Amino acid sequence: MTRRWTDWAIAAGVAASLVVAGVSRSPATGLVPLGHALLAAGGLALAARRKAPIAVLVATGLTALGYQAVGFDVPVIAFLFAVYATMRAGHRVVTVTGSVLMLAALPLAALASPRDLTTYEAFTQTRDVLQIAWLIAAAAAGEALRQAERRADEAERTREEAALRRATEERLHIARELHDSLTHQISVIKLQAEVAVHLAQKRGEEVPDALLAIREAGRDASRELRATLEALRDDSEHHGLGDVPELVRRARTAGLDAQLTVEGHRDDLPSAVERTAYRIVQESLTNIARHAAAETATISIDYRPDALVIRVDDDGRATPAGTPTSGVGLLGMRERVTALGGHLRAAPRDEGGFRVQAELPVAQP
């Protein structure tokens, strides 16, 4: 609702500005009311620029040509707003095409107007240059804001994905801890119940119903614990090096110029090494998107006879003189690499930017 009122306020303001400008530049003809109506209509059409940007571009262009042909020498302000809105909506081709047609049609509308043709040459020498500059500025502003909004949306989505991933990993960790603890205790209870039932049956004694219930409850609890742990397992744990190109593609979609290079080839890597390599690339690209303010990134995967080397470089704002901070992501990567007997180096580069390099032994320790 607030946005709607804002759109109407802007449209009314532009319409009023055009009409006021038209009053001071009204031609000495009987078409003055028509010109005022076209000026007002062009401004008011901007109220619909969010819902129908292309239609508003056409409407403001036609009204501008109309009042120029009637003889009103008024800048095409409403059309500039429409160019901005159309470019912001992502209609680049339509915006450029409409602007070119408008620039070509405005001189013809001026020629058709009843204004003094002796001033037309001076008019074109100054007005055309300004109109081109205004159109370029409006289109550039719309494109810049569109890119900023897209990057903001992508950054928000990346933060949500990272938070969800960490929450899922923590949930799985808790589930494993509970599974290990409870399974041990329940196994002891179940084993004691099994032994008691066996001894009672061996002696020919009647087995108490409570003891049978304890044995069955222990069996059911063990099965439910296993099922619960499987349900809580994160499918992303099965990601490997084959999924790295998808990470690079998503980084490019987010606006980062990411390049992937692969040297060598191995088919017998341990699954733990593949998962860790995937996590290193994923966390590195996430950190670049969130903190580095980088434009390019290079991901290198080197299959060596005795190790797998992962390196991720970016051209962000990190410098050797700065003090690197170890966030949760870097700590998690270091723990994963150390658990496999490997080495991780994460530090600013001498030429600027940041580097994450991990060396994972092929044979697990």
Protein Blocks (a to p, Z undefined) as FASTA:
>chain_A
ZZmmmmmmmmmmmmmmmmmmmmmmcccbfklmmmmmmmmmmmmmmmmmmmmmmlmmmmmm
mmmmmmmmnopacdffklmmmmmmmmmnopamlmmmmmmmmmmmmmmmmmmpmbdfklmm
mmmmmmmmmmmmmmmmmmmmmmmmmmmmmmmmmmmmmmmmmmmmmmmmmmmmmmmmmmmm
mmmmmmmmmmmmmmmmmmmmmnopacdfklmmmmmmmmmmmmmmmmmmmmmpcfklmgcf
klmmmmmmmmmmnopacddddedjdfkbcfklmmmmmmmmmmmmmmmmmmnopabdcddd
dddfkbccdddddfbfbdfkbccdddfklmmmmmmmmmnopacdddddfkgpjddddddd
fbdZZ
